[in-house]
Amino acid sequence: MANPLCDRLGIEFPLFAFSHCRDVVAAVSKAGGFGVLGATAFNPEQLEQELAWIDAHVDGKPYGVDVLIPENLSVKHEKDLTSKKLAERIPQAHKDYVNDLLAKHGVAAAGTHAREDDEDAPPPFWPEEAMELLRVAFNHPVKMIVNALGAPPPEMVAMGREHGVPVGALAGAKEHAIRLAEAGCDVIVAQGGEAGGHCGEVATIVLIPEVVRALKKAGYDIPVLAAGGIMTGEQMAACMAMGAAGAWTGSVWLATTESETSPIFREKMVEARSRDTVRSKGRTGKYSRQLKSAWTDAWENPEGPGALPMPMQSLIAEPAIRQATKSAEGGNAAARPLVTYFVGQGVGMVEAVTSARSVVQSFMEDYAEAVERLNGSIG
């Protein structure tokens, strides 16, 4: 494609695939897109293993890494804080609420978060650990680094400049995009409220032209990637018609055979409608879009204790959801309603589980057909 961002990254097609699964990242990059590994789920040692595997299986194709460095984290200024110490602050009422919810669905009480097993492990989403993840990433041939939940810290931008790697970040409003440009971002991912995971409230079809125009008016020539509910090549073409340089996608890869999601969750994706998602604090402590479930219902219940702030909520949510999923996979039908994951409103467009390569090919074909229709409309 005649696309400056494609030329800069060395890719054939500006389809960016965010995934926590190395298999998806490698498959998408090999198929002509750009896989982006979500690194926040790993510690530095684990990330080193994941990236070494990608290097060995990506056939030299480019890929990137995404970290999550929240600008606003209630405890981030506390020194020497560990997950174990933070877990000790969780009110007993919250622990009881979780275990009672699990018991109602025939699921045994959840254990501790994996990070609590290591005396020195920092809390989830810890900024210092994210910077260490980036240092690990730069031992590998990554071609782009991206931050979620705010502007990348100056150290992250400096690392990108030092290694000649573009730095990106996600924006949910045009004013956020301007702040990212001022912070030195080379790429801006304008993510609409339809997106899975942490997202804002502005719809993609409104956000993309708003961000593109606002950046241009402010004098910035920065490529914008469209994100939020994009599941097809037609949607990608529509976003590029509004000024985007490509599409940043996530949910569409969850229904692939390579995905890290459980078979039951994939089944629920196929069954789901676009209205079957909700923005809830019940998973991380900040609003994130997930598949509606008994878990999300419980945290939206006004009689419940309410979600804890990030990152405390993750310390009780992740073990419980993992336990419920394991129980459901083991044959406990009562646990199935609890199974959930981050997913966008585009889930209603998922008709079947397929391979990541097939998804890339479908995007390319549908994009080409959409552009041909647009060109034909000119007469």
Secondary structure as UniProt FT lines:
FT   HELIX           4..9
FT   STRAND          15..19
FT   HELIX           22..30
FT   TURN            31..32
FT   STRAND          34..38
FT   HELIX           39..41
FT   HELIX           44..57
FT   TURN            59..60
FT   STRAND          63..68
FT   TURN            74..77
FT   TURN            79..80
FT   HELIX           83..87
FT   TURN            88..89
FT   HELIX           92..104
FT   TURN            105..106
FT   HELIX           114..117
FT   TURN            119..120
FT   TURN            124..125
FT   HELIX           127..137
FT   TURN            138..141
FT   STRAND          144..148
FT   HELIX           154..163
FT   STRAND          167..171
FT   HELIX           174..182
FT   TURN            183..184
FT   STRAND          187..191
FT   TURN            193..194
FT   STRAND          197..198
FT   HELIX           204..217
FT   TURN            218..219
FT   STRAND          224..227
FT   HELIX           233..241
FT   TURN            242..243
FT   STRAND          246..249
FT   HELIX           251..255
FT   TURN            257..258
FT   HELIX           263..271
FT   TURN            274..275
FT   STRAND          277..280
FT   TURN            282..284
FT   STRAND          288..291
FT   HELIX           294..300
FT   TURN            302..303
FT   TURN            310..311
FT   HELIX           312..329
FT   TURN            330..331
FT   HELIX           333..338
FT   HELIX           345..349
FT   HELIX           356..377
//
